Amino acid sequence: MKKYYCYILSNKNRTVLYVGFTNNLKQRLSRHKSGNGSVFTKKYNVYDLIYYEEFNDNIKARKREKQIKNWHKEWKWNLIKKSNPLLKVIEI
């Protein structure tokens, strides 16, 4: 069964957040790190994975991404800190 991911990246100073969606998290992170992920992540050096959710359904993962993107920044930080209180980079 194929897996889909909603993920949140941050810069090294943890001042910027980026919410994304993919079906291959490892490859997508590699693209962000090489500067080919998105204009935003390249501009602000946002490539540290600090949170992700895994889904079996493409539609649910996409809806979750859109939901989180519409949240206030504080809500996003609260979500991240529940599972990653030290805001450490998650290695995949």
C-alpha positions as CSV (number, residue, x, y, z in Angstrom):
1,M,0.0,0.0,0.0
2,K,1.3,3.4,-0.9
3,K,2.0,5.9,1.8
4,Y,1.4,9.7,1.7
5,Y,2.9,12.3,4.0
6,C,2.0,15.7,5.3
7,Y,5.1,17.3,6.7
8,I,6.5,20.5,8.3
9,L,10.0,21.9,7.7
10,S,11.8,24.7,9.5
11,N,15.0,26.6,9.1
12,K,17.9,26.1,11.5
13,N,16.8,29.0,13.8
14,R,13.3,27.7,13.9
15,T,11.8,31.0,12.8
16,V,10.1,29.8,9.5
17,L,7.7,27.0,8.9
18,Y,6.8,25.2,5.6
19,V,3.9,22.7,5.3
20,G,4.0,20.2,2.5
21,F,2.6,17.0,1.1
22,T,4.3,14.1,-0.8
23,N,4.1,10.4,-1.5
24,N,7.9,10.0,-1.1
25,L,9.2,11.9,2.0
26,K,12.8,10.9,1.6
27,Q,13.0,12.1,-2.0
28,R,11.1,15.3,-1.3
29,L,13.4,16.2,1.6
30,S,16.4,15.6,-0.7
31,R,14.8,18.0,-3.3
32,H,14.3,20.7,-0.6
33,K,17.9,20.3,0.6
34,S,19.3,20.6,-2.9
35,G,17.2,23.8,-3.5
36,N,14.8,22.2,-6.0
37,G,11.9,21.7,-3.5
38,S,10.2,25.0,-3.7
39,V,11.1,28.7,-4.2
40,F,10.1,29.4,-0.6
41,T,12.2,26.7,1.0
42,K,15.2,27.7,-1.1
43,K,14.8,31.4,-0.3
44,Y,14.6,30.9,3.5
45,N,16.8,27.8,3.8
46,V,13.9,25.7,5.1
47,Y,14.8,22.0,5.0
48,D,14.9,20.6,8.5
49,L,12.1,18.0,9.0
50,I,10.6,18.6,12.4
51,Y,7.1,17.0,12.0
52,Y,5.3,14.6,9.7
53,E,2.1,12.5,9.6
54,E,1.7,9.4,7.5
55,F,-1.5,8.5,5.6
56,N,-2.7,5.6,3.5
57,D,-5.0,7.9,1.5
58,N,-3.9,10.6,-0.8
59,I,-7.0,12.7,-0.3
60,K,-6.7,12.6,3.5
61,A,-3.1,13.6,3.4
62,R,-3.8,16.5,1.0
63,K,-6.7,17.7,3.2
64,R,-4.5,17.6,6.3
65,E,-1.8,19.7,4.5
66,K,-4.4,22.3,3.6
67,Q,-5.9,22.3,7.1
68,I,-2.5,22.9,8.7
69,K,-1.5,25.6,6.2
70,N,-4.6,27.5,7.2
71,W,-3.7,27.4,10.9
72,H,-2.1,30.3,12.9
73,K,1.7,29.8,13.3
74,E,1.2,29.3,17.1
75,W,-1.2,26.3,16.4
76,K,1.4,24.8,14.1
77,W,4.1,25.1,16.8
78,N,1.8,23.5,19.4
79,L,1.2,20.6,17.0
80,I,5.0,20.1,16.4
81,K,5.9,20.4,20.1
82,K,3.5,17.7,21.1
83,S,5.6,15.1,19.3
84,N,8.9,16.9,19.1
85,P,9.2,19.2,22.1
86,L,13.0,19.8,21.5
87,L,12.4,20.7,17.9
88,K,15.1,18.3,16.8
89,V,15.5,17.4,13.1
90,I,13.8,14.1,12.3
91,E,16.0,11.8,10.2
92,I,14.3,9.6,7.6
